[in-house]
Amino acid sequence: MSADKPHPFHTPLIIGLGELLWDCFPTKRLPGGAPANVAFHAQQLGLPAAVVTRVGTDALGDELIAFLTEKGLRTDLVQRDAIHGTGTVTVSPRADGHTDYVFLENSAWDFLEVQPLPSADAIVFGTLAQRGAVSRQAIHTILKQELLPTCLVVYDINIRPPFYQPEWIWESLALARVVKLNDDEARMLAGMMSVPSATLVEVARRLLDRFPKLELVCITRGGNGAIGVTRTETAEVSGVPIKVVDTVGAGDAFTAALIAFRLQAWPLADTLHYANRIGALVASRAGAMPDLREEIAVLKAEPRWIPLGGRSSRGAADCLSVWKRSRRSGSFALPRAGKSCDRYHLSLMTCTASSWRTGRRRWSAAICSSRRTSPAATASSTSSKVAPVRGGSESTGSNCNRCPVT
């Protein structure tokens, strides 16, 4: 499925898979669509992003593509439809802080086609884009095809009645490593699981038990903050006091931050803290895609903020976990005499750089030494050099210009 070969040192690429449309407010229209919103905010956080969607060959589609281009997002994955028009949704904010949506049916994004994708570190998708059988099948086909072993598949449930069915939700949850939903959606799922009185944490744990691929369930609670539950940890953050302008896109900004921080293996509490603050910033502005670069720069100056991006595509803990799983499955087996270990070195190289703190120097030294030999020679010599990964002594070796250690 990958259209290009991933370079082991790269800034993570985030893909939003699903709808791109116009949010039509009473007095204006603004670009929107949950997956596109996530990609936009990931870009504002400093991570390259792209949108996989479909728009018409009309003027509205031209304007959306021009907007994404202006904001620095990739548009080469946006499909054009000569038959169906670009999607729109009528947005009506309510006095209680919630919002009503009326979506134009049979829009271009209802007819998304399967296409090759670049190597992505994270893909986010939702429920709304699955309302049409064509797009639903395309989305599931894309997610079931070959992705990077470390690709973080995120399901932002984002239910917009009446465009959902329980079976779509269960099938989507089975494909995801992370799920994000709000408290209303959590209570809806509790009813579907026949536990209507379950607490939010209990709903999260039931989802983790039911779907073995899931690693994290994150439930937002509007002005009351958010809860994150993994198989080993539960974290909770309070809400951020703000003056709400509209809530459109706030949850999507939260999701973008959640993905960015998860890729860097941030602590769960820090992830929720900053994702909550970024979501609040969007709620304090008009539209789903406000320019927050100045506000995000202020957040990045805080001591608690861990730099994003750089050369590493995965966090240390996640890399090591993938490495261990791949060793057991044999896909990145330890090198043996006469065997090529290129893929093994690639798996090590994705774990080096700024996000790898403990032992990064010995990992880089092992990679450096291996790069100067042939695969066959490396296979016989690298076994001793990678021993420190399993708890041995520090390896030695000079660095080369491909290694992140200076």
N, C-alpha and C positions, 0 to 999 in steps of 0.2 A: 504493500500500500504506500510505502514511503516513496515520494517522488524524488527525493535527493538523499544522499548519504550524510548522516549527522556527523558533524565535526565534534570530537570529544570535548573540546573546550569551547563553550558557546553560552551566550545569554539565553535563558529559557524562552521558548516560543509558546505563547498561549493562543489557543484557537477557540473562538466562540462559534458553535455549531447550531444553526437554527434561524430564527426570524430576524429580519432587518426591516424596519418600517418607519412610518411617520407617526409620532404622538401628536394628535390634534387636540389642543387645549381650546377653551372657549375663545381665546383672543390670538392664538398663534399655533404654529406647528413646529415640532422639534424632532430631530432624529432619535430613534429608539429601537426597542427590541432587546429582550433580556440578554441573549448571548452576545449581541453587538455591544451592549452597555458594558458587559464584563470585559470584553476585549479592549474597549476604549479606556476603562479605568486601569486595567493592567498596563496599558501603554503609558498612562500618566504616572504610574508607579515606577516606570523605567524599564519595563519588560516588553520586548517586541510582541506584537499581537496581530492576529488576522481574523477575519470573519468568513466563515463558510456559509453562504446563504444564497438567496435567489431574489432578484428584483426585476421589474419590468424593463422593457426597452423604452420606457416613457420618460418624460422630463423629471418626474419624481425620483425615478431610479438614477438618472444622471446626477441629480442633486445629492442623493445619498452617497454615491461613489465619490463625488467631488468632496463631500464633507469628510469621509474616511481618509481620503488621500491627504487633505489639508492637515488632519490630525496625526498623520504619520502611520496609519494602519495599512497593512497589506490589503490590496483589493483584487489581486490576481485570482483569488479563489471565489469571488462573487460571480454567480451565474446570472445570465440575462435571459429573460423570457419574453418572447414576442407575442405570446397569446394572452398571458395573464398579467394584470397590472401590479405595480408596486403596492405593498401592503400599507394600510393605514389603520389607526385605532383612535376612536374618540375617547378622550380622557376627561373625566368629570370628578375633580376633587370634592370630597364631602366635608362637612363641618366637623365630623368626628375624627378626622385625620386619615380616614381610609379613602380609597379611590375606586370609582366605577370605570369599567372599560367596555367598549363596544367595538369588536374587531370586524373589519371587512373580510368576508369569506371569499374563498377561491382566489386568494392573492398569490403572487408569484412564489412566495416562500412556502406555500402549500405543495409545491411541485419540485422540491429540491431533488437533484439527481446525485447518484453516487459518483464520486470523483477521487482521483489520487490526491493524497495530502502530503505536505512536507512533514518532516519529522518533528513532532510536537512534544513538548514536555508536559503539557496539560491541555485537555479538551473539556470544555464545559457545554452542557446541553440541558434542555428543560423539557417541560410537558407540552406547552402550547404549540410548538412547532410540529408536534406529533398528531395534531388534530386531523390532518389529512393522511389518508393511507399511503400516498406516494412518498411524502416527506418522512413519515414515520418509518417506513421500510428502509428508506435511504439512510436515515440517522442510525438505525440499529445495524444496518449492514456495515457502515463506516466504522462503528465502534467495535464490531466483532471481527473486523479484519486486522491485519498485522499492524500493531503500533509498537513504538519503542517499549522495551520491557519495563522501563521506569515511568511510562506515561501516566500522569495523574488524571484519571477520568472522573469528572465532577458532575454530579447530577443536582442541579438547582431546580427543585420540584416546580415552583412558580406556577401553581394551579390558577387557571382563569376559567371559572365555570361559564358555560357548560362544556368546555373543550377538554375533557379528560375522561378516562375510564380506569377503574382500578387495575385492570390487567396491564395497561400501558405503564403505570407507576411501578408495579412489581417487576415487570421485564426490565425497566430502566434501572431500578435499584440493583438488580442482579449484575448489571454491567459496570457499576460505579465503585470507586474506591473511597470517595467522599460524597456525602449527601448534605445539602443545605436546604432547610425549609424554615418557614416561620411558625409561630405558635399555633395559629389557626390551622395550618396545614398539618401540624403534628397531631392536633386533636382530631382532624379528619381521618388521618391514618390510624389513630387509635380506634376510631369507630370501625374502620375497615378490618382491623385485626381483632375485633370483638372485645376490646378492652377500653371502653369509652371513658372510664374513670382513671385511666393511667396518668401518672405525672409525666411531664416532659422528659425527665431523665429516664423513666421507665419505658417510654416510647422509643427513645434512642437505643436503649439496651436491647429491646425486643428486635429492633431493626438490625442491630449488630449480630444478634443470635440467628436471625433468619437468613441473613445474607453474608456468607463467609468472606466474600471479597471486600466488604466494607471495612474501612479503617477508622473513619471519623464520621460522626453525625453531629451536625451543627444546627442549632435551633435559635433563630433570632426572635426577640420578644418586643420589637418596636422600641418604645421609650424605656423599656425595662431591661435592656441589654441583651445578652446572648448566653447560651450554654453550649459547650462542646464536650462530647463524650467519645472516648476511644475505648479499646478493649482493656486498657490498663489505667485510664485516667479520666477524671471529670473536672472541668473548669467552668467557672461562671464569672461574668463581668456585669457590672451595672450599666444603666443607660447613661447617655451623655445629654445634659440639659441643653437644648437648642430651641430656637424659634423655627418651627416647621413652615416652610414655604409650600412644598409638596413632597410626597414620599416616593414619587416615580423615580425608579432607578437606584434608590438607596440600598435596597437589598442586593442589587447587582454589583454595586460598588463594594459592599461587604464581601460578596463572593470573590471578586477580583483580588481583594487584599488577602482573603483566606487562601486563595490559590498561590499567590506570590509568596506569602510567608510559609506556607506548607512546603513549597518547593525548596525553601532554604532551611527547612527543619527547625524553624523557630519553636520555642516552648509554646505549648497550647495556650497558656494564660496570656502571653504577649501577643500571640496571633489574634485572639479574640479582642484584646484591648484595642489594638490598632485598627483591626477590621471594623470594629464598632465605631470608632472615631471617624474613620473615612466614610462609612455609611451615613453617619450623622451629618458630615459636611455636605453630602449630596442632598440630604433632606432639607438642609437649610438654604438650598439654592433652587432656582426654577429649572425644570427639565431633568432628563435622565443623564445627560452628558455635560455637566458644567465644567468649565476649566478650573481645576484645583491645583495647578502646578505650584503656585505660591504657597498655598496652605500645606501641601504635601512637603515642600521644602522645609517648612517650619517643623513638621513632624520628624523629618529625617535628621534634624539637628539635635533632637533629644537623645540623651545618653542611652535610653532603653532601646532605641531603634538599631536594628542590625542591618548593615548595608545589604541591598538586594543586587541581583544580577551578577556582574563580574564574569569570571570564566567558568564557574561551576554550574552544571545543569541540575544537580540534585544536592540535597543536604546530606550531611555525614551519616546520620542514623539511617536514612532511607537508602542511601547507596550501599551501606554495609548490609542492610537487610536484603536488598536485591541480590548482592553478591553472594550471600549465604544461600539464598533460595536457588540461584542459578547454579551454584556448585552442586547442590543436591540433585537438581534436574539434569545436570551434565551439560547445560548450554554454555557455561563458561568454566569448564573443568580446569583444574590446575594443570599446568603444562607438564608433559612427560617427554622423554627422549624421543626425538624424531617426529614430534607432533607440533603443528603450528599453534602458537599461542596468541595470535593477533587479537582475537576477540577477547581473550582474557586481559590483555593489556588495555584494550579499549574500555573494559569495565572498570579497571583500576583508574584509568585516566579521567573518567567522568567523576570520580570521587575526589580528585585533587583540587587544589585551589582554595579560595578564601573560605568556603564553607566547611572545609575539612580542617579542623583545628588540631586535634590530638593526633600526632604521628604523621602529619602531612609531609614532613621532610623525608621520612624513610620511604613513603609511598612514591614520592617523586623520584627519589634516587633509584628505586627499583625500576621504574619506568624508563628513566634516562639510560640506565645500563642496558636494558633490553632493546632499546631503539637502535643501538649501535651494533647489533649483531643480527645474523640471519635468523629466520624463524626456527630452523632446526637447532642452531647453536644456542639460541635463546632458550629453547625448550629444556636443554640440559643444564643451562647455567642459571636460569631464573628461579628454580625451585628454592635454592638457598637464599636468593635475594628477596623473595617475597615471604620468607619465613616470619619476619617481624609482624606481618599482618595477623598471624595467628599467635602472637604473643612472644616471639623470639627476640633476639637482640637487635639493636639498631643496624640497619644495612648501611653500606657506604657506596659512594659512587659520585662522580662529578655530574653537574647539571648540564643540560643542553638548552637551546633556545625554545624548545617545545614545552619545557616544564615550568610550572608556576613558581617554583622556589628560586629566590635570587640569592 
